[in-house]
C-alpha cells in the first residue's frame, strides 16, 4: 500500500487551516492563506512547518496595520480583510480606475519572503493563461509589497462543492482533465503551484475550472519542494480522490473533509465509496502513488502533470448524465379499453317534432306587402333628398376637382443618413467596468473605413464569460425617426441594434433600458428595423466577438444610421 510522499506534506497537513472570515463569499475569497488553529494541528506539525519554511523562518512578523478604506497607489481601495497570517494579509478590494472588484495580498517590504512573493507574482503574470486567476499587478511602494489579482464573484470553490457531497463522474473527469492540463502548461513555463488545495480550485458558472495562487500561494507561505512536478501531481490526485469520495486521502481531516481511517493505508476510491467510476479511481491512485508503489491495477504511477493529463486523455471519455424528463401524465382509459366496444348503448327516446306556426308576414301575401312598402319608402326618401339638395346647393357652383390618388408605381422616399452628434463607449455595471476605449470612439463614424474603434481584449468570443456584451451609444442630438442601421466590422461579429425610448432625455445606464429592434452577424451588415422608430439614442450592442490579431476583440470601422 502506498505511503504519503514528502512532496505532499503541505497538501496533506492542512486540517487546521480555516479562513479568518467564515462569512465571506467563498467563491471570491483569497483562499491562499487560511488562519491556523494550533489546537487542531496534528502531531508532528512543528516538523512539517520546518519543512515548509526555508532556513528556519518563523511567522513572527506582524501584518501591516491597514484598515478598510485605505487606498494603494491612489487606485485600489481596501474593503474587507479576508486573511491575516504569518506577517501578511489578504483583502477584497476595489479597483477604482476600472471599477471592478480585485483581491490584494499585502506584506511589509522587509518581510523575509517579500522578494520571493514579488518574483513569483511577476512570473505568474507573464503566463497569461485564462485557466489561472490572473495576477494584475505586483508592486513595492511605501514600505509595502502588494500583489493584485482577479476576483471571481460568480465562481465557487471546490471546498464548497464538496460540502454538498461527491461530484458526479463527469464533473470529476472535467476537474482532473482541466486542472492537469493547466498545470502542464504552467510547468512548461517553469512555474509550480505547491499549494494546490480544494480552496485553490474554482468552478465558474459555465463549468470551467480555474486555479488561483499559482506560485504566489507557496511564496507567501515559504513553501518549497525538491520535486515540484511530483508535488503538484500528487495534489491533483488528492483533489480527484476528494471529488470521488468526499474524503481526504490521508489520515488527518482537512478542508472540511474527513480523512481515511487510521492504520488502513491508502484505499482506492472505489473501495471507500460504492458506485465510484473505476477508471477515475485508478487515475487518482496513479497520481497519489509514490516511490513506485501504487494501489492501481498494474498501471505505472504518474509523476508529472503532463503524464497525468495524458493518462486522463487515454481513458474512455466520461459522458455527462442524460437529462431527466418529467414523467408523462397518466393515460386516460377509453371505452374501448373498458370493454364496451361493439356493445349497443342505450339511447334516450326521441320526442316527436312539434309543428311551429309560421311567423307573421311569412305567407305569400305578407311577403308581397313587405316589398311594396319597402319600394314606397325608398322612393319617398329619394324624392326628399333631391328637393333638399336643390335648395341648399348654389346654382352656379363649379364642378368638384377630382382627387388624384397615388399610383402603385410610386415608391416611398429612400432612407438618408442621419447626423450623429456624439457617441460614447457602453460597458455598464455590474458586469462591465464602464470603459471600452472611449478615446477612439469617433473612428466608428468618421466616414473613413480604414479607421476603427475596438473593444478591450478578451479570452474568448463571449467576453471571457464575464459579461453579455459591450457596445457604443450614438446620440442623434434630438429624437429622430430611424429606419435602418448600416455597420462595417473587421471580423465577423454578432450585433444587436437597440433604441432608447422616444422621450428619453439621456441614454439609459443599463442595456435593459434599450429595446432590441434588429440583430444579425457578419462583417458588412444592413439591419432594417421592422418599422420606423423615433429615438435620440441608438445602442450598437456586440454579443459575440471575432479573433483579431490573436485576441478576441470587436472592431467597428463604420456605422451609419438611416432615417
Beta strands, then each sheet from edge to edge (+ up, - down):
strand 1: 17-18
strand 2: 35-36
strand 3: 71-72
strand 4: 76-85
strand 5: 88-95
strand 6: 100-108
strand 7: 135-141
strand 8: 144-150
strand 9: 156-157
strand 10: 201-203
strand 11: 209-211
strand 12: 422-426
strand 13: 453-454
strand 14: 470-499
strand 15: 515-544
strand 16: 547-548
strand 17: 551-552
strand 18: 555-562
sheet 1: 1+ 2-
sheet 2: 3+ 4- 5+ 6- 8+ 7-
sheet 3: 9+ 10- 11+
sheet 4: 12+ 14- 15+
sheet 5: 12+ 14- 18+ 13-
sheet 6: 16+ 17-
end
